[in-house]
Amino acid sequence: DRMSVNIELPSQESLTLLAPEKTKQSILAPMGFIKERIEDSKALVPYKNEPRFAPAGPSTQMIVGASGENDLKILNLTEALYRKYSLKRVFFSAYVPAVESSLLPALGTKPPLLREHRLYQADWLLRFYGFTPAELIHPGENLSLKLDPKTQWAVSRASDFPVEVNRAPPETLLRVPGIGPRSMRNIIQARRFGPLSYEALKELGVVLKRACHFITVSGRYYGLHYSDPEVLRNYLSSPSPGQQMSLWDLASPSEREAIQPLNRSANRPLTAGSP
C-alpha cells in the first residue's frame, strides 16, 4: 500500500562520495513517477472496484550522521520533498557503523539516536504545526539536543509569550509547547461556553508542565517567573523539569537579585513550580 524510494543521503555530494552508483536524478525520477500514478489512480475513484495505486502514499528514508550535512539542510530537503513529491513520510535513520572506511565516521562513534529523534520531532512540526525549517534552526546549526524543537523555538521567542489561552487564535495556540492539534481544537471548542480554568486545560489534553511557562489563564501566569530566557531553557532541559527545582540554583546573579524581594513578599522559598 506504500512505495518508498530511499534517497539515502541528503546531498548529491554525499551520494557521489559514499554511494557513487546513485544519483539525484535516479532517485527523484521514480518519486515523480509514483506521484503521477497516484494522481491518475485517484481519478478512477468513481469505479468502486478499481484498486488504488499505493493508497498509503510514497515515502523515503535518509541516513543521518554518515555525512556532514547539518540539520537545516536535511529539513530543507525534507520540506521540499513533501511539497514537490507529495510524500507521506520521510524516515530518518541514525548512522550505525558497520564497516571501517576513511570516508565514514569511526567505528567507535555512537549512533546519533537523539539527533534522529529531534529530526522526527521537527518533521512533525513541519507537517502538522505550520513551522518552516528556518524557524526551527539557525543557518549552519543543528537542532538542540537539550530541548525539543518546539520548546527551543518558544524559548528563543520569549518576547512573544505568554499568550492568553482564552483569547489566542488557533495558529498561536498550536505553537505553544505542550499544546498539540487535538488539545488546540479542544480549547477552541470549550472556550465557546465560557472562560477556561487552569485545571480544565489538563482535561483538554494540554501538557501543563511545559505549557504553563508560555500561557496565561484569565490573566494569571502559572509558570516560571524569569527575565532571562536562559533560566527557562536551563530549567526545561533539566532531567526532571516537572519537579520542584530551586530557582535560586538556576538563576544568574541578576536573577537572584530579582528573586529576593519575591521571596520576602511570599514569605516562602520561590521554586520553579511556584505560580
C-alpha positions as semicolon CSV with decimal commas, in nm:
position;residue;x (nm);y (nm);z (nm)
1;D;0,000;0,000;0,000
2;R;0,303;0,229;0,012
3;M;0,608;0,269;-0,210
4;S;0,940;0,403;-0,088
5;V;1,225;0,541;-0,295
6;N;1,512;0,582;-0,048
7;I;1,717;0,892;-0,103
8;E;1,976;0,751;0,143
9;L;2,191;1,065;0,178
10;P;2,091;1,433;0,198
11;S;2,302;1,569;-0,091
12;Q;2,446;1,482;-0,430
13;E;2,794;1,540;-0,287
14;S;2,740;1,270;-0,025
15;L;2,595;1,031;-0,281
16;T;2,898;1,083;-0,502
17;L;3,129;1,014;-0,210
18;L;2,954;0,721;-0,041
19;A;2,711;0,577;-0,298
20;P;2,850;0,671;-0,642
21;E;2,617;0,429;-0,819
22;K;2,324;0,651;-0,718
23;T;2,244;0,996;-0,850
24;K;1,995;1,263;-0,752
25;Q;1,806;1,216;-1,079
26;S;1,787;0,837;-1,045
27;I;1,612;0,888;-0,710
28;L;1,384;1,182;-0,790
29;A;1,260;1,047;-1,125
30;P;1,079;0,745;-0,973
31;M;0,943;0,969;-0,697
32;G;0,781;1,181;-0,968
33;F;0,651;0,869;-1,145
34;I;0,487;0,741;-0,825
35;K;0,323;1,078;-0,762
36;E;0,176;1,079;-1,116
37;R;0,046;0,723;-1,084
38;I;-0,121;0,808;-0,751
39;E;-0,290;1,112;-0,906
40;D;-0,408;0,902;-1,203
41;S;-0,541;0,640;-0,964
42;K;-0,742;0,899;-0,769
43;A;-0,915;0,998;-1,093
44;L;-1,062;0,647;-1,107
45;V;-1,229;0,669;-0,765
46;P;-1,587;0,659;-0,912
47;Y;-1,518;0,299;-1,010
48;K;-1,553;0,131;-0,669
49;N;-1,379;-0,191;-0,761
50;E;-1,079;-0,019;-0,912
51;P;-0,776;-0,076;-0,683
52;R;-0,591;0,242;-0,594
53;F;-0,221;0,275;-0,661
54;A;-0,010;0,297;-0,341
55;P;-0,304;0,424;-0,130
56;A;-0,080;0,498;0,171
57;G;0,136;0,724;-0,044
58;P;0,509;0,746;-0,117
59;S;0,789;0,772;0,138
60;T;1,167;0,794;0,154
61;Q;1,449;0,740;0,400
62;M;1,780;0,911;0,462
63;I;2,077;0,826;0,681
64;V;2,176;1,083;0,943
65;G;2,533;1,115;1,062
66;A;2,723;0,931;0,788
67;S;2,788;1,258;0,604
68;G;2,844;1,617;0,709
69;E;2,512;1,785;0,627
70;N;2,364;1,988;0,911
71;D;2,004;1,955;1,028
72;L;1,889;2,270;0,847
73;K;1,996;2,123;0,512
74;I;1,825;1,793;0,598
75;L;1,500;1,965;0,694
76;N;1,507;2,194;0,388
77;L;1,536;1,883;0,172
78;T;1,258;1,716;0,372
79;E;1,024;2,012;0,324
80;A;1,099;2,024;-0,050
81;L;1,024;1,651;-0,090
82;Y;0,690;1,690;0,087
83;R;0,598;1,987;-0,127
84;K;0,714;1,864;-0,470
85;Y;0,652;1,489;-0,449
86;S;0,362;1,475;-0,200
87;L;0,546;1,230;0,025
88;K;0,359;1,093;0,323
89;R;0,668;1,034;0,535
90;V;1,038;1,100;0,541
91;F;1,215;0,846;0,763
92;F;1,547;0,922;0,932
93;S;1,797;0,651;1,024
94;A;2,086;0,722;1,260
95;Y;2,412;0,606;1,106
96;V;2,529;0,281;1,267
97;P;2,898;0,196;1,197
98;A;2,925;-0,143;1,027
99;V;3,247;-0,129;0,823
100;E;3,566;0,069;0,861
101;S;3,641;0,326;0,591
102;S;3,828;0,652;0,571
103;L;3,514;0,802;0,414
104;L;3,293;0,715;0,713
105;P;3,285;0,819;1,079
106;A;3,495;0,590;1,300
107;L;3,355;0,258;1,418
108;G;3,375;0,380;1,776
109;T;3,126;0,659;1,700
110;K;2,792;0,613;1,876
111;P;2,482;0,623;1,653
112;P;2,328;0,974;1,669
113;L;1,998;0,841;1,803
114;L;1,899;1,160;1,985
115;R;1,968;1,363;1,672
116;E;1,746;1,123;1,476
117;H;1,473;1,173;1,739
118;R;1,497;1,553;1,716
119;L;1,466;1,536;1,336
120;Y;1,149;1,330;1,372
121;Q;1,009;1,590;1,613
122;A;1,097;1,871;1,372
123;D;0,946;1,675;1,082
124;W;0,621;1,656;1,280
125;L;0,626;2,033;1,326
126;L;0,671;2,084;0,951
127;R;0,380;1,858;0,863
128;F;0,121;1,939;1,129
129;Y;0,214;2,267;1,302
130;G;0,297;2,501;1,014
131;F;0,663;2,555;1,104
132;T;0,937;2,608;0,847
133;P;1,296;2,479;0,883
134;A;1,429;2,835;0,906
135;E;1,213;2,896;1,214
136;L;1,346;2,590;1,394
137;I;1,720;2,615;1,319
138;H;1,967;2,896;1,264
139;P;2,176;2,871;0,945
140;G;2,464;2,627;0,975
141;E;2,342;2,480;1,304
142;N;2,181;2,157;1,422
143;L;1,871;2,107;1,632
144;S;1,922;2,138;2,006
145;L;1,984;1,807;2,180
146;K;1,877;1,953;2,515
147;L;1,528;2,070;2,419
148;D;1,271;1,950;2,169
149;P;1,247;2,181;1,863
150;K;0,914;2,338;1,957
151;T;1,024;2,428;2,309
152;Q;1,359;2,554;2,183
153;W;1,177;2,780;1,935
154;A;0,940;2,912;2,202
155;V;1,221;2,990;2,449
156;S;1,413;3,175;2,178
157;R;1,097;3,380;2,110
158;A;1,034;3,464;2,474
159;S;0,910;3,813;2,386
160;D;0,610;3,656;2,208
161;F;0,497;3,478;2,526
162;P;0,297;3,427;2,739
163;V;-0,024;3,418;2,533
164;E;-0,371;3,425;2,684
165;V;-0,522;3,081;2,635
166;N;-0,879;3,218;2,639
167;R;-0,818;3,459;2,351
168;A;-0,525;3,338;2,140
169;P;-0,611;3,231;1,782
170;P;-0,570;2,864;1,685
171;E;-0,243;2,913;1,498
172;T;-0,089;3,081;1,804
173;L;-0,208;2,812;2,045
174;L;-0,060;2,546;1,817
175;R;0,285;2,695;1,869
176;V;0,270;2,675;2,247
177;P;0,481;2,387;2,385
178;G;0,251;2,130;2,539
179;I;-0,042;2,212;2,309
180;G;-0,094;1,989;2,006
181;P;-0,353;1,988;1,727
182;R;-0,606;1,788;1,931
183;S;-0,575;1,991;2,252
184;M;-0,583;2,313;2,046
185;R;-0,914;2,206;1,890
186;N;-1,044;2,109;2,235
187;I;-0,955;2,455;2,371
188;I;-1,124;2,636;2,082
189;Q;-1,438;2,425;2,127
190;A;-1,450;2,450;2,508
191;R;-1,395;2,824;2,539
192;R;-1,708;2,891;2,334
193;F;-1,901;2,808;2,650
194;G;-1,702;3,032;2,882
195;P;-1,352;3,111;3,012
196;L;-1,128;2,814;3,076
197;S;-0,961;2,749;3,410
198;Y;-0,605;2,626;3,456
199;E;-0,733;2,295;3,593
200;A;-0,955;2,244;3,288
201;L;-0,660;2,259;3,049
202;K;-0,526;1,924;3,166
203;E;-0,862;1,765;3,094
204;L;-0,841;1,909;2,742
205;G;-0,510;1,734;2,678
206;V;-0,264;2,018;2,746
207;V;0,076;1,914;2,887
208;L;0,084;2,176;3,160
209;K;0,440;2,115;3,284
210;R;0,558;2,272;2,955
211;A;0,266;2,489;2,854
212;C;0,242;2,674;3,189
213;H;0,556;2,875;3,107
214;F;0,410;3,012;2,783
215;I;0,046;3,090;2,864
216;T;-0,174;3,289;3,095
217;V;-0,521;3,174;3,200
218;S;-0,765;3,462;3,253
219;G;-0,461;3,686;3,302
220;R;-0,285;3,466;3,559
221;Y;0,059;3,320;3,494
222;Y;0,139;2,977;3,642
223;G;0,489;2,925;3,509
224;L;0,844;3,017;3,598
225;H;0,900;3,387;3,674
226;Y;1,211;3,488;3,483
227;S;1,357;3,776;3,284
228;D;1,640;3,583;3,118
229;P;1,528;3,312;2,870
230;E;1,840;3,113;2,961
231;V;1,691;3,045;3,305
232;L;1,385;2,888;3,146
233;R;1,599;2,698;2,896
234;N;1,811;2,551;3,176
235;Y;1,503;2,458;3,377
236;L;1,323;2,288;3,088
237;S;1,635;2,100;2,978
238;S;1,695;1,959;3,327
239;P;1,637;1,583;3,371
240;S;1,309;1,628;3,560
241;P;1,165;1,974;3,482
242;G;0,834;1,884;3,644
243;Q;0,994;1,859;3,989
244;Q;1,013;2,144;4,236
245;M;1,364;2,257;4,150
246;S;1,518;2,555;4,318
247;L;1,507;2,863;4,101
248;W;1,794;3,001;4,311
249;D;2,028;2,732;4,177
250;L;1,929;2,803;3,818
251;A;1,941;3,180;3,835
252;S;2,222;3,415;3,742
253;P;2,332;3,681;3,996
254;S;2,098;3,937;3,840
255;E;1,812;3,687;3,853
256;R;1,882;3,612;4,219
257;E;1,865;3,981;4,298
258;A;1,520;3,998;4,136
259;I;1,404;3,683;4,316
260;Q;1,486;3,801;4,671
261;P;1,203;4,056;4,704
262;L;0,960;3,799;4,563
263;N;1,069;3,551;4,830
264;R;1,020;3,807;5,105
265;S;0,676;3,909;4,981
266;A;0,560;3,548;4,960
267;N;0,733;3,462;5,290
268;R;0,836;3,124;5,148
269;P;1,107;2,988;4,913
270;L;1,029;3,053;4,547
271;T;1,062;2,735;4,344
272;A;1,042;2,672;3,972
273;G;0,691;2,534;4,001
274;S;0,551;2,826;4,202
275;P;0,279;3,038;4,036
